[in-house]
Structures are given as structure tokens and as C-alpha cells.
Amino acid sequence: MARVVHFEIHADEPERAIEFYQSALGWEFSKWGGPGEYWLIITGSQDEPGINGGLMRRQVPLDGDGVKAFVCTVHVESIDDIASKVEGNGGRVSIPKFSVPGVGWVGYFEDTEGNTFGALEPLEHPEAH
């Protein structure tokens, strides 16, 4: 099976996207030491499940054939809190929260760069849903 091991966000204005994700999700960014504009993204502690990623300047306009997004989903404590933070930091709710039986609450959001990402608020006791 092909597991997700990294994600990448393409942004028209990387600094704006970095500010958005730092404020909305608490992610940490560091400029990569290699060539080009690339930032490494730390999404949480190494002892927690999840993946880290990267952010780069979009290479082709959104109206062309460039990368628009690969939707990755983030684990959150509260979909409602994230929706508020996303909107408060210049993003928007694409699909309001909805229940996935046996899993939890899911919502889809758009960042300041037009990229879609999902959020999952898992059930504490999945068997009860």
C-alpha cells in the first residue's frame, strides 16, 4: 500500500500561507537550506501519529495546469474551533462539518492560497457512534 508520508502545499504567497497555518493550526515552519523557495513543515511531535510536509511557491498559476492541491486531512480536537480559526485567519469553510459514522466529525476548508484541506475530529469512543 502507498501510505501518505509527506504533503506539500503550493502557495502564490508563501509568507501569507505560513502565517495562516501557524495561526490556524499551530504548525512550525523552517526555511529549507537547499535551492529554491521551500519551507519544511512540522505538524506535531514525533511521538504522535501523523506526517510532516513542505510548502513551496506555486510554479504555475491556478488557472493553468499547475498543482492545485492534494487534500490531506489533519487531526483536530474540535472542528468548530478550527472553523473559527480558519475564518479568522483569512481562510474559509468549504464544506461544513458532517458526521462520519464510527469515525467522527469531518470538515473541509480553504486556505489563503485556494488550497483545500480536511480536518477530522475523531470520536472518543468510535463504537458509540
C-alpha positions in Angstrom: 0.0 0.0 0.0 1.1 3.6 -0.6 0.9 5.5 2.7 1.0 9.2 2.9 4.4 10.1 4.2 4.7 13.8 3.2 2.4 16.5 2.0 3.1 19.7 0.1 1.3 23.0 -0.1 1.7 25.2 -3.2 1.2 28.9 -2.5 1.1 32.1 -4.5 2.3 34.0 -1.4 4.3 31.6 0.8 4.6 34.0 3.7 0.9 34.6 3.8 0.3 30.8 3.8 2.9 30.3 6.5 1.2 32.9 8.7 -2.2 31.2 8.0 -1.1 27.7 9.0 0.9 28.9 12.0 -2.1 30.8 13.4 -4.9 28.4 12.4 -3.2 25.0 13.1 -0.1 25.8 15.2 2.3 24.3 12.6 6.0 25.2 12.7 7.9 26.3 9.5 11.6 26.5 8.8 13.3 27.5 5.6 14.9 24.6 3.8 18.7 25.0 3.2 18.6 23.7 -0.3 18.0 25.5 -3.6 14.7 27.3 -4.3 12.0 28.6 -2.1 10.9 25.7 0.2 9.9 25.5 3.8 9.7 22.4 5.9 6.5 22.0 8.0 6.4 20.3 11.4 2.8 19.4 12.3 3.4 17.8 15.7 5.6 15.8 18.0 7.5 12.8 16.6 5.8 10.6 19.2 2.4 11.4 17.8 0.9 9.7 14.7 1.0 12.0 11.6 3.2 13.3 8.9 5.2 16.5 8.2 5.3 18.3 4.9 6.6 21.2 2.9 5.5 24.4 1.4 6.7 26.0 -1.9 5.9 28.9 -4.2 3.3 27.8 -6.8 5.1 27.3 -10.1 2.1 27.7 -12.4 -1.0 29.9 -11.9 -4.1 28.2 -10.5 -5.9 28.7 -13.9 -3.2 26.7 -15.6 -2.1 23.1 -15.3 -0.2 23.6 -12.1 -0.7 21.8 -8.8 -3.9 23.0 -7.2 -3.9 20.7 -4.1 -3.7 17.2 -2.8 -6.2 17.1 0.0 -4.7 16.0 3.3 -6.7 15.7 6.4 -5.5 16.9 9.8 -6.4 15.6 13.2 -8.1 18.3 15.4 -9.7 18.4 18.9 -12.6 20.5 17.6 -13.9 21.1 14.1 -15.8 24.1 15.4 -12.7 25.7 16.8 -10.7 25.1 13.6 -13.5 26.5 11.5 -13.4 29.7 13.6 -9.6 29.9 13.4 -9.6 29.3 9.6 -12.1 32.0 9.0 -10.4 34.3 11.5 -7.1 33.9 9.6 -8.4 34.6 6.1 -9.5 31.1 5.0 -13.0 29.8 4.5 -15.1 26.8 5.3 -15.6 24.8 2.0 -17.9 22.0 3.4 -19.2 22.5 7.0 -18.7 19.7 9.5 -20.6 16.5 9.0 -20.6 13.2 10.8 -18.9 10.1 9.5 -20.4 7.2 11.5 -17.9 5.3 13.5 -15.2 7.9 12.8 -16.1 11.4 14.0 -16.7 14.8 12.5 -15.1 15.9 9.3 -15.0 19.3 7.6 -13.2 20.8 4.6 -11.6 24.2 4.4 -9.8 26.5 2.0 -6.6 28.3 3.0 -5.5 31.8 1.9 -4.0 30.3 -1.3 -7.1 28.5 -2.6 -5.9 25.0 -1.4 -8.4 22.6 0.2 -7.6 20.6 3.3 -9.7 18.4 5.6 -10.0 18.2 9.3 -11.1 15.2 11.4 -12.4 15.4 15.0 -12.3 11.7 15.9 -14.8 10.1 18.2 -13.6 9.4 21.7 -15.4 6.1 21.6 -16.0 5.1 18.0 -18.2 2.1 18.9 -20.7 4.6 20.5 -21.3 6.5 17.2 
